[in-house]
Amino acid sequence: MTSRLSYNLSADGDWTTLLAELDRAKGRSRHNYSRADLQSQLRVLTERLGSLGYPFDDHLRQVSTVANELRIMRNRWAHNDQLSDMDAIRTADHAVRLLTLLGDTDGAAKAKVRRTELIAAYATKTGVTATIPAPAPDPTPIAVASSPEPSLDSPAVIGTERFEYEPWEVVEAGGPEVIDALPKKDAKMQVRGVAAEIAEFEGPVSLDRLVTLTVRSFGMTRCGVRKKRQIARHPRRC
């Protein structure tokens, strides 16, 4: 990750400085970030880095989309959500796709082994005997576009003015059955995890918009007033 941003960083080459600058530009209190922290790694892959844009992406925004799915799953795990076997398989598949897009051949190979192990274990557990179809081709690694060479010593990297509005792109976080299951605990934790990521990305965001994006993340275009009220309770507790 550092090598892809090295020409935009100050002498110490610490890409976490970008996150601290993002916090400053958004008026948030600054934190000390660790390069080994998964949440920090996913943030730098999913958020616009000021004038650098999305340096890991092409015009299809594949990297940030897949990383956003992993970010939601990480948030659910961090909030002690009860994850299912299928959640584990989906997460492993997202990891394979992300590492492949980033051109990490060794990492992708190890992730594929883990994904295969999880699928085999799930098949054994559930008694699945049908032939599993061959997986779809892995995505093509993203070529990083050339960009100017500012450094963090200059405000040009992040900018001194308010960021241009950047809408959160809806990612699949589950099916409509999650919304239907509210207010059960498992459903609440899944909804809360998605709402937290939307609020982190777009904040400040209106409650109505937050509810709408959350509902769409679970495959629904609309829901009743009662369900909307149930969903609206959870962002306040994130």
N, C-alpha and C positions, 0 to 999 in steps of 0.2 A: 504493500500500500504506500509506504513512504517513497519508493522509487517512482511511482506514478505522479507524485506531487512534489518531488524533490526540487524541480525547477521553480516552484512557486513558494517555497518555504525559506525561512531564515536559516542561518548557518547551522543551527542545531538539528534541523531536519525533522522536528517533532510536529507531525500533522495534527496532533491534538490541540495545538495552538489555534488552529482554524475554528474548532468548536468554541473555545473561549472567546474568540473574536465574534463569532455568531451570536453568542449570548450577550455580549456587549452591545452589538448592533440592534438586538431585539429588546434591549432594556432590561435584560435579566441579570441576576447576580452571577458573577463568574465563578466557575468551579475548576478544580484541578482534575484533569482527565487522564486516565491511564490508557496507553496503547494496547494493553492486554484485555481491556474491558470490552466485551462483546457489544454492549450498548453503544459505546463510543464508536466502534468500528462500523456498526450499522447506521449510525447517525451520519457519518461522513459519506456513506454510500447513498443515502436517501434524501439528504437535504441540499438545497442549492447553496453552493459555497461562494456567495457573493458574485463578483464579476467572473469567477472561474466557472460558474454554472454547475454542470454535472460532469466533472472530468472523467468519470468512469463509464459514461453512457454514450450511446449513439442516439440518433434521432428517434428511435423507438422506445427509449427509456427502459430497456429491459433490465439492466442492473438494478436501478433504483426500485423498480416494481417488485422484482424477486426479493431484494433486500428488505423491502417494506413488509412483505409477507413474513419473513423471518423476524423482523422487528416486533410484529404483533405477537408472534408465538413466544418470543423471548419475554415480552411484557406479561403474557399470561403466566409463564413459568415463574417470573419474578413476583407475581401476585398470588403465588401458591394455588393457581388454578389446577383443577384435576384434569390432566391431559389423558386422552385416549390412545389406544394403539394406532389408530389411523392418524392422529395428530403427529405421532412419532414418525410414521412413514412419510407423511406430507412434509414434515420438517426436513427429513433426510433428503427427500427429492429436491426441495428448495435449495438445500446446501449444495447438492450436485450441480444444479443449474447455475447457481451463483458463482461457484468456483470455476466452472467451465467458461462462463462469460468473462470472468476476470483473467482467464488464461493460466490458471493455476493447475497444471496438468497433474502433478503429484497429489495435491490436495483433493482434486476431483476424483482421482482413482481411489483414494482411501474412502472418500464419501460414498462412492458407488458400492464399494464392498459393504459398508455399513448399511446402505439402503437395501441391498440384496439380502443381508442377514435379517433385517427387520421384516421384510416381505415374507421370507421363508418361515420365520418364527410365527408370524401372524397366520400364514397358511396352515401351519401345523396346529396352532391353537384353535382355529375355527374349522378345521377339517376340510379346507378347500382342496379339491383335487383337480379342478379344471386347469387346462394349460394356460399359463400366464402369457399373454401376448408380448412380443418383443417391445421394449421401450422405444419411444419416439427418439429420433436423433437428438443428440445434445445440441444446445444452441451454439451458434458460432461465437467465438471469443470477440469481445468488443475491442475495436481499435481506438485507442485514446487519441482524440483530436489534438492538434497542436494548439497552444494558447499562448498569450503574452507571458512575459516573465516578470511579473511583479513579485515583491517579497512582502512578508508580513511586517517589515519595517515601514511599509507604505500602506496607507488606508485604502489603496486601490484594490487590494485583494477582496476585502469585505465591503468596503464603502462606508462613508460617514453618514449617508442619508438613509431614510426608511427603505426597506426592501420593497421591490415590486411584488404585488400580491401573487402568491403561488398556491393554487388550489391543491388540496390533497387528492391524489388519484385513488379511487376505490379499488381495493383488492379483495379477493375472495377470502373471507375469514370463517366461513361456515355456511350452513343452509338455513332456510326459513324456520326449520324446527327449533333452532336456538331461540329465536324471538318468540316463537309459540310457547316455549318452555318457561319463559319468565313467569313468576319470579324465583324459580328454582336456583339453588346456589351455583351449579355448574354453568347454567346459562348466564347468570348474573356476572360471573367472573369473565366469561368470554366477551360479553358486551362491554364490560368495564375496560378490558384490555384494549379493545379496538378504539373505544372512545378516548382513552388516554393518549393513544398514538395520534389520533386526529387533532386533539387539543394541543399536543406538543408541536405538531407540524404547522398548523394554521394559526394557533393562538395569537391574538385573541380571536375567538370564533363564537358566533351567536349560538345559543342553545338549540334553536330550531334547526340550524344548518348542521350542527353536530349530531342531532338525532337523525336527520335525513341521511347523512353520510353513513352513520352506523347501521341504519336499516338496510341501506343498499349494499353494505359489506356482507350482509347475510342473505343476499339474493332476493330482497324484497323491494319493490318500487313504492309501496305504500303500506301503512298499517293503521289500525284503529286508534282512536284517541286514548283509550285506556292503555294500550301497549306503548304509545308514545310517552305517556306520563311515567310509565314504569322505566322506560329507557332513560328519560330525562333525569331520573334520580341518581343514576350511576356516575355520570361525569363529575358530579359534585363531590363524589367520594374517591375519585382517582388520585 
